[in-house]
Amino acid sequence: MPIYEYQCLDCGHRFSKFWRSLARAQSEPPPPCPRCGSEQVQRVISQVAVLDDLGGLTPSEQAAVNRQAEKEAKILPKSKIDEFRAKKTKGRGG
């Protein structure tokens, strides 16, 4: 049961149509524009999200996770900060 996206060539309105079967979607003419009623409509390629193993992240979600990981990688761990402070204190004669 596909959902196809269309754009009206007269008014520019984009809309979706749910088809009961793939055969009907391919054999019947495209639906008229719900905004202006024009039959001058064209099917357009819709943007899709691909999920890995039915539970993965969309590309935009994965990009957000990657950005957060990069931010966290730039932060020094507490152990490195303590090590730096210890060296600094020894250098002062303490």
Secondary structure as the mmCIF struct_conf table of DSSP 4:
data_model
#
loop_
_struct_conf.conf_type_id
_struct_conf.id
_struct_conf.beg_label_comp_id
_struct_conf.beg_label_asym_id
_struct_conf.beg_label_seq_id
_struct_conf.end_label_comp_id
_struct_conf.end_label_asym_id
_struct_conf.end_label_seq_id
STRN STRN1 ILE A 3 CYS A 8
TURN_TY1_P TURN_TY1_P1 LEU A 9 CYS A 11
STRN STRN2 ARG A 14 PHE A 18
BEND BEND1 ARG A 20 ARG A 20
HELX_RH_AL_P HELX_RH_AL_P1 LEU A 22 SER A 27
BEND BEND2 GLU A 28 GLU A 28
HELX_LH_PP_P HELX_LH_PP_P1 PRO A 29 CYS A 33
TURN_TY1_P TURN_TY1_P2 PRO A 34 CYS A 36
BEND BEND3 GLU A 39 GLU A 39
STRN STRN3 VAL A 41 VAL A 44
HELX_LH_PP_P HELX_LH_PP_P2 ILE A 45 GLN A 47
HELX_RH_3T_P HELX_RH_3T_P1 ASP A 52 LEU A 54
TURN_TY1_P TURN_TY1_P3 GLY A 55 GLY A 55
HELX_RH_AL_P HELX_RH_AL_P2 PRO A 59 LYS A 74
BEND BEND4 ILE A 75 ILE A 75
HELX_LH_PP_P HELX_LH_PP_P3 LEU A 76 PRO A 77
HELX_RH_AL_P HELX_RH_AL_P3 LYS A 78 GLY A 91
TURN_TY1_P TURN_TY1_P4 ARG A 92 GLY A 93
#
